[in-house]
Amino acid sequence: MKVKDLIQELSKFDPETEVLGMCTDPTDFTYKIPIQSIDFGDPYDSNGYSGINGSEIDWEECHDEDGDTGEEIYIGTPVVLINLGDV
């Protein structure tokens, strides 16, 4: 989903409506929780998987080594990250 799609979907509701995040764990328990924060950053998780559906993003193409620290840094296009906190 792109930001413009999210805005279009949210515009269907009263702007004063509360927004929650929803996810289902592997045991089929569904969590409905407040959004903790919204950020802009790297689409990869700590295991190197991208959360973008059908993504053709290749780790090697969008990461580089920081010359000072030697750490891998993301150099690809950032994404909007909606933090739902711990579930």
N, C-alpha and C positions, 0 to 999 in steps of 0.2 A: 504494500500500500504506500502510496506517495502522500506527502503532506497535503497537496491539493485535494486528494481523495478523502483524507481524514477531515479536512475542513468542510468539504461538501456534505459528508455524512453527519458531522456534528451540527451543521447549520439547520438540520431538520428539527432540532430540539430547542426548547427554551434555554437561553444562555445561563439561566440560574439553576439548571438541572445539575445535580451532583453526578460526577463521573467516577466509576470504579473500573478496575482492571479485573479480568476474569481468566482463569486458566484451570486446566484439569490435570491432575497428577496421574502417574501410571496405574494407580488403584481406582481410577475413575471418580475420585473425590474432586468436586469443583470448588475452587476458591474464588470468592468475590472480595476484592481488597482495594483500599484506597491507593491511588497513584502517589508514590513517594516523591518522585522528581522527574523532570524531563531534561535530557542532555543531548549533546551532539557529539558523536564520536565513532569509534571503530565497531564494525558489525560482527567481529569475531568474539567468541567466548574464550574462556581460559584453556579450553581443549583444542582451539584452532578451528572450530566450526562456525560458519557464517549462518546467521539467523534469517537470511534472505531466501525466500522460497524460490526454487529453480535457479539459484544463483550460479553464474558462471565465474564468480570471483575466484581467482587462484591466489593462494596465500603468498606464493613467491612473487607474484606481480604487484602486490600492494603492500608488501612489507620490505623494510630495508634495515640494515644494521646501523645503529647510532655509533658514529665514529668515536665519541668520547666514552660511552658506557659499554658498548658492545651489545646492548639490548636490541631486540627486534622492535621496530617502531612502525606503526601503520602510516602509509603514505597514500592510501587510496581515498576514494570519495567517502566523507563521513555520512552517517545516517542519524536520524532522530531516534533516541533511546528512551523509552518510557519505563522507568524503574518502578516495579511493583513491590520492591522490598523482599523480605524473606517469606517463602511459602513452604 
